[in-house]
Amino acid sequence: MKRNEPALSERAFFPASRRVATFKITLAYDGTGFVGWQRQATGTSIQGLLEDALRELDGRDVAVAGAGRTDAGVHALGQVASVSLERQIDADTLRRAMNAKLPPAVRVVATEDAPGDFHARFGARAKTYRYRLWNADVISPFERTYAWHVPDALDVERMAAAARLIEGRHDFAAFQAAGSLAKTTVRDIASSRIVPKRSTTEDTEDTDLRILSALCGGELIQYEITGGGFLRHMVRSIVGSLVEVGRGRRAVESLEDAMRSHDRGTVGPTAPAEGLFLVRVVYDVMR
């Protein structure tokens, strides 16, 4: 045994606080009023709220990594974060403790023990985003912060055909925000679809939507996209182009032309943040 190495019995009695546990945290949040996921110099961020709550629990500064850096006003149904804590706490107690400290607009829906090298961002294999469009002359006041109000008539079949052209491996340089620092703009998209309307008897939500549709004279259109990764504002830029296709202002094939051009000027406007939701993040089975 080396002179400065502690004996086995000494190591066994090291304080428990020196042992670090890693957790996978699944979150849902209403992004209205927040500056986005990432901590900013000013304004309230989701990451900042989590780190502040965990600092109280762990008695030290902790870093929380998120699977996706959602922008201001963007919502999440299944955002994933990773964190390592020195405090000895089980996953279920951690969930309850965090929810006791977080505002009602941010909820920890699940916590799991994770391997020490688990990282929510770098370990993600796929993400699914959903965008909601309320197509009516009037938008319900209950939908105004969760959907883009598009009063113009939309050809949903044209939008669906254009959406499918996004699938596969493409260069999405034309669909990224200005000033992006991404090393590559090539992305793999597994699915890009206008979500079919669900049966009106399928669940309570559809009953509510039928009532709202009858009152406001319109319908909810939903777009979902799944891929290995996304550029900043990429999904919202795609949606902006799809709406232009639906309005008849662009050809269905214009999205293919934009991907070949790499030119931001060839795509539609960036859709508003309030209609976008991070739905789920997929990982390999944790061991």
C-alpha positions in Angstrom: 0.0 0.0 0.0 1.3 3.4 -0.9 2.2 5.7 2.0 -0.4 8.4 1.3 -3.2 6.0 0.2 -5.9 5.5 2.9 -6.5 2.1 4.3 -9.7 0.3 3.0 -11.4 0.8 6.4 -10.7 4.6 6.1 -12.2 4.8 2.6 -15.3 3.0 3.8 -16.0 5.8 6.3 -15.6 8.7 3.9 -18.6 11.0 4.3 -21.6 10.0 2.2 -21.7 13.5 0.7 -18.5 12.7 -1.4 -20.4 10.0 -3.3 -22.0 11.5 -6.4 -25.3 10.2 -7.8 -26.5 11.0 -11.4 -30.2 11.4 -12.3 -32.2 11.6 -15.5 -35.0 14.2 -15.0 -38.0 14.5 -17.3 -39.8 17.8 -17.3 -42.9 19.5 -18.6 -43.2 23.3 -18.7 -45.2 26.1 -20.0 -42.6 28.3 -21.7 -44.7 31.5 -21.6 -42.9 34.3 -19.9 -39.5 32.4 -19.7 -36.4 33.4 -21.6 -36.0 29.8 -22.7 -34.2 26.8 -21.4 -30.7 28.3 -21.1 -29.7 30.5 -18.2 -29.4 34.1 -19.4 -27.9 37.3 -17.9 -31.4 38.6 -17.4 -34.8 37.0 -17.3 -36.0 33.7 -15.8 -34.8 30.5 -17.5 -35.9 26.9 -17.0 -32.3 25.8 -16.4 -31.8 28.6 -13.9 -34.9 27.6 -12.0 -33.7 24.0 -11.8 -30.2 24.9 -10.7 -31.5 27.2 -8.1 -33.8 24.5 -6.7 -31.0 21.9 -6.7 -28.5 24.3 -5.1 -30.8 24.4 -2.1 -31.2 20.6 -2.0 -27.5 19.8 -2.5 -26.0 22.7 -0.6 -23.6 23.6 -3.5 -23.8 24.9 -7.0 -24.8 22.2 -9.5 -24.9 22.2 -13.3 -28.0 21.0 -15.1 -27.7 19.9 -18.7 -30.8 19.8 -21.0 -31.5 17.7 -24.0 -32.7 20.7 -26.0 -32.2 24.4 -25.6 -35.8 25.5 -26.2 -36.2 29.2 -27.0 -38.2 31.8 -25.2 -41.9 31.0 -25.3 -41.4 27.3 -26.4 -43.0 24.6 -24.3 -42.1 21.1 -23.3 -44.0 17.9 -22.6 -40.9 15.7 -22.3 -37.7 17.8 -21.9 -34.9 15.7 -20.3 -32.2 17.0 -18.0 -29.2 15.4 -16.3 -27.6 16.3 -13.0 -25.2 14.9 -10.5 -25.7 15.4 -6.8 -23.6 14.7 -3.7 -26.6 14.6 -1.4 -27.9 11.0 -0.8 -31.5 11.1 -2.1 -33.6 8.6 -4.0 -35.2 9.5 -7.3 -38.8 9.7 -6.1 -37.9 12.0 -3.2 -35.9 14.2 -5.6 -38.9 14.6 -7.8 -41.1 15.6 -4.9 -38.5 18.0 -3.5 -37.9 19.7 -6.8 -41.6 20.2 -7.5 -42.0 21.8 -4.0 -39.4 24.4 -5.0 -40.3 25.0 -8.7 -43.1 27.3 -9.9 -46.3 25.6 -11.1 -45.4 26.3 -14.7 -42.5 23.9 -14.4 -43.1 20.3 -13.3 -40.7 17.4 -12.8 -42.8 14.5 -14.1 -40.2 11.7 -13.6 -36.8 11.1 -12.1 -34.6 8.1 -12.7 -31.2 6.9 -11.4 -28.7 7.2 -14.3 -25.1 6.0 -15.0 -22.4 8.5 -13.9 -21.6 9.3 -17.6 -25.2 10.1 -18.6 -25.6 13.4 -20.3 -29.0 14.6 -21.4 -27.8 16.5 -24.5 -24.9 14.3 -25.8 -26.7 11.0 -25.0 -29.9 11.9 -26.9 -30.5 9.7 -30.0 -33.7 11.4 -31.3 -36.1 14.3 -30.4 -39.7 14.9 -31.4 -41.1 18.3 -31.7 -44.8 19.2 -32.3 -46.1 22.5 -33.7 -49.7 23.5 -33.3 -51.6 25.8 -35.7 -55.0 27.2 -35.0 -56.7 27.7 -38.3 -59.7 29.9 -37.8 -60.9 33.5 -38.0 -60.8 33.7 -34.2 -58.5 31.9 -31.9 -59.8 30.7 -28.5 -58.3 32.7 -25.6 -57.3 29.3 -24.1 -55.1 28.5 -27.1 -53.4 31.8 -27.7 -50.2 30.9 -25.9 -50.1 27.3 -27.2 -50.7 27.7 -31.0 -50.0 30.0 -33.9 -53.2 31.7 -35.1 -53.4 31.4 -38.9 -56.7 32.9 -40.1 -56.0 32.3 -43.8 -57.4 29.2 -45.6 -54.8 26.4 -45.6 -54.5 23.5 -48.0 -53.5 20.8 -45.5 -52.8 18.2 -48.2 -50.3 20.4 -49.9 -48.7 21.0 -46.5 -48.5 17.3 -45.8 -46.9 16.6 -49.1 -44.3 19.3 -48.5 -43.6 18.1 -45.0 -42.7 14.6 -46.3 -39.9 16.1 -48.4 -38.0 17.0 -45.3 -37.5 13.3 -44.3 -34.0 11.8 -44.8 -30.5 13.4 -44.6 -30.4 16.9 -45.8 -28.4 20.2 -45.4 -30.7 22.5 -43.5 -28.5 25.6 -43.7 -31.4 27.6 -45.2 -33.6 26.8 -42.1 -31.3 27.9 -39.3 -31.3 31.1 -37.4 -28.8 33.8 -38.4 -25.6 33.7 -36.5 -25.8 30.0 -35.7 -22.4 28.4 -34.7 -23.3 24.8 -35.6 -20.3 22.9 -36.9 -22.5 21.2 -39.6 -25.9 22.0 -40.9 -26.6 18.4 -42.1 -29.3 16.7 -40.1 -31.1 13.3 -40.3 -34.9 13.5 -40.1 -36.8 10.3 -39.4 -40.3 11.6 -39.7 -41.9 14.9 -40.8 -45.7 14.7 -40.9 -48.9 16.6 -40.6 -50.6 14.7 -37.8 -53.9 13.1 -38.9 -57.0 14.2 -37.1 -57.9 12.0 -34.2 -61.3 10.4 -33.8 -63.7 12.8 -32.1 -64.5 10.1 -29.6 -61.0 9.3 -28.8 -60.5 11.4 -25.7 -61.7 14.4 -23.7 -59.3 16.8 -25.4 -60.9 16.2 -28.8 -64.3 16.9 -27.2 -62.9 20.3 -26.0 -61.4 20.9 -29.4 -64.8 20.2 -31.1 -66.5 22.7 -28.9 -63.8 25.3 -29.6 -63.9 24.6 -33.3 -67.7 25.0 -33.4 -67.4 28.3 -31.5 -64.5 29.7 -33.5 -65.2 28.1 -36.8 -61.8 26.5 -37.4 -59.6 23.6 -36.6 -56.3 22.6 -35.0 -53.5 21.5 -37.4 -50.5 19.7 -35.8 -47.1 19.1 -37.4 -44.6 16.6 -35.9 -41.0 16.1 -36.7 -38.5 13.6 -35.3 -34.8 13.7 -35.9 -31.4 13.1 -34.4 -30.8 16.8 -33.9 -32.0 20.3 -34.9 -30.5 23.6 -35.7 -31.6 26.8 -33.9 -35.1 27.9 -35.2 -35.0 25.0 -37.7 -38.4 23.6 -36.8 -40.1 27.0 -36.7 -38.6 27.9 -40.1 -39.9 24.7 -41.6 -43.4 25.4 -40.2 -43.3 28.9 -41.6 -42.5 27.4 -45.0 -45.3 24.8 -44.7 -47.8 27.5 -43.9 -46.7 29.4 -47.0 -47.2 26.3 -49.0 -50.7 25.8 -47.4 -51.6 29.4 -48.3 -50.6 28.7 -51.9 -47.7 31.2 -51.9 -45.0 28.6 -52.4 -44.8 25.4 -54.4 -44.7 22.1 -52.5 -41.2 21.5 -53.9 -40.0 24.8 -52.6 -38.7 23.1 -49.4 -36.5 20.9 -51.5 -35.2 23.9 -53.5 -34.4 25.7 -50.2 -32.4 22.7 -48.9 -30.4 22.7 -52.1 -29.9 26.5 -52.1 -28.6 26.8 -48.5 -30.1 30.3 -48.6 -32.2 31.6 -45.7 -34.0 33.9 -48.2 -35.6 31.0 -50.0 -37.7 29.8 -47.0 -40.8 31.2 -45.3 -40.9 33.3 -42.1 -40.0 31.8 -38.7 -43.2 30.6 -37.0 -43.9 32.1 -33.6 -42.5 30.3 -30.5 -45.8 29.7 -28.7 -46.9 26.9 -31.0 -43.8 24.7 -30.5 -43.5 21.8 -28.0 -40.6 19.5 -27.3 -42.6 16.3 -27.0 -40.0 13.6 -26.2 -36.3 12.7 -26.2 -35.1 9.1 -26.9 -32.0 7.5 -25.4 -30.3 4.1 -25.6 -31.3 1.8 -22.7 -29.4 3.0 -19.7 -27.3 0.4 -17.9 
